[in-house]
Amino acid sequence: MLSINNLTAKVEDKTIIKGLNLEVKPGEVHAIMGPNGAGKSTLGYVLSGREGYEVEGGSATLNNNDLLDMDIEERAREGLFLAFQYPVEIPGVSNMEFMKESVNAIREQRGEDALSAAEFLKIAKDACKQVQLPLDFLKRGVNEGFSGGEKKRNEIMQMILLKPTLCILDESDSGLDVDALQVVANGVNSQRDANRSFIVVTHYQRLLDYIKPDFVHILADGKIVKSGDASLALEVEKEGYAFLGKGYEEANA
Amino acid sequence: MSQWLEQVIAQAERQGAPVSWREADYASSLDALKNTPWPTRKTEAWRNTSLTPIEAKKLLSDGVSTASTQIPVIAQLDSIDIEFVNSTLVTDLAQFNLPAGVDIVALENISEQQASSFNTIKPEKHLFGLVNDALATAGVWVNVADDVEFHTPIRFIHHVQDGSENHTRILVNIGRNAKATIIEQGEGHVDSVNTSFSEYDVKAKGELHHYRFAMFTDKTLHAGGCHFKLAESSYLNSTLVGFGSALSRLDTDLIYTGEHANADINALYLLAEGENFDLQTTIEHAVPNCTTTENVRGIVGDKAKANFNGRIHIHRDAQKTLAELNNRNLLLSRRGQINTKPELEIYADDVKCAHGATIAEIDEQALYYLLSRGISRSQALILLNFGFIQELINDIPLTPVREWLTELLSGRFAKMEVK
């Protein structure tokens, strides 16, 4: 599904991703952990095509299509979804209108008819209930005045509606209490199936108690330095990133 | 003086006043034209708009057909359509089956008494207003008698032809407690010069719904105006929409002559490529207890240039005036230019006034967020940036016009380049 080979990328002349390799097969859940500044969020931005994140070398393909050659919106239509760590607030554009445009853009790509307002409202209400947001959040401006946790749940709601094939969750657990964490995790788990894959980027092992990963990777200084199964996350939880060397231990303290 | 203006004066002298009751106006305007220095960039009223495209132009008009053209369609709009082509009224006004109390008559066929407000509402200060006084032979008078509510919109169409000069005049009288809707629609992109000036005399408790669409682009030069006089407890709802061309200017003036009158004015401009549009509004609060709400919003792309000058003048006796003026702009390109100057001039002490102007740019973060959800760039830009334009469109009471403008303006915006 996703194949990243020797990817190198920079932000404002500073190389952040330094030869990253990752292979994600359909249905798999990969967790990426790592200390601050390792390039975890950068990886999501680079794959999504964010301006200012420049690929210097290597390749990334999604379903055998060259991801790096596509516009931002084309990547989304190809099935890539990035749940943001800090979703932007957009006053003046209703959440409902935004998600309807988005769902219909992706349906069009799949050759499906656009949903009418009434049809969309029905599925939006269901998704809204699933992430336990009050229904008036559909009418409010996109993320406008939402708390940190509400923004994260709004991201998961979009994921449920868009039915992407590859979901990248960028620290979707940060700033959440245990209840909200469970809502986010349940949302993700409800979408797990044999054809949908996840990359769960997180700082802490906690989220992985709820979303069981098939693989855990440690990202440090722009590269994956260690891979393993779920037990690797527990090990990191216990030991910290000490094995990476002294600098990382301090960064994570 | 410009070569163009010299030809205007020569032609005006050749043709004379079109009707006897206009002789005095014609003579004084012609005289003023001869004595008015051609504006330069140092002339305050033209500081940000260049007259270069017109000053050396050859006066056009000779030999252009005055055949009726394809009238622009506003779907579902049931209106009385009156068309001007090449300074000529081409619509037979006798064909309309009008109710009692509603008259639509060619200007040259009305009496001096019926024309009593002609040139009393349009201020003398507008250069192209003087040109229009001297050259415009074609015009229409609309009269809605006291207590008559006329619901069918009356639409004036200025659809320009290549090589034409269009100088036309509209005079509208809304009687006491009367009501009417007037649409002035101008479209065109071919080589032509257009001055169309309209005056509206709204009597006590009268209500006017007014639209002016100055949708001239490319080589179509335009300098026009609409001017309103509002008597006691009358109401004006006006929507102005401008596109831009090598030279396009709209002067709007409003004077309150009776208390408790209100005006809601919404103006919009969407300028692409190298278009210029200059909107000037002056509101004279000459009496107490009147309310003005003026919202002016625009989007400027590429190398386009918008100029807005909005003046609200509150006279010494105009106590209890409420006046609000704001101008919001979105600049899509670093090469575009917006000059905005809201002016409040207040001589009364018990008034409530506010004014403001903003110029915003595209919010790149919000745009990225929408794109990352699969929404196309043009659609994302509409979602993010068309809302403040759509808000004013939504205020339009006439549904067919509202729907027509939504489609027209969002389509125009979607084609504008963001750089």
Interface residues (C-beta under 8 A of the other chain):
Chain A: S48 G49 R50 E51 D71 I72 E73 R75 A76 R77 L82 F84 P87 V88 I90 G92 V93 E97 F98 M99 E101 S102 A105 I106 Q109 V142 Q158 L162
Chain B: D363 E364 Q365 A366 Y368 Y369 L370 L371 S372 R373 G374 I375 S376 R377 Q379 A380 L383 L384 G387 F388
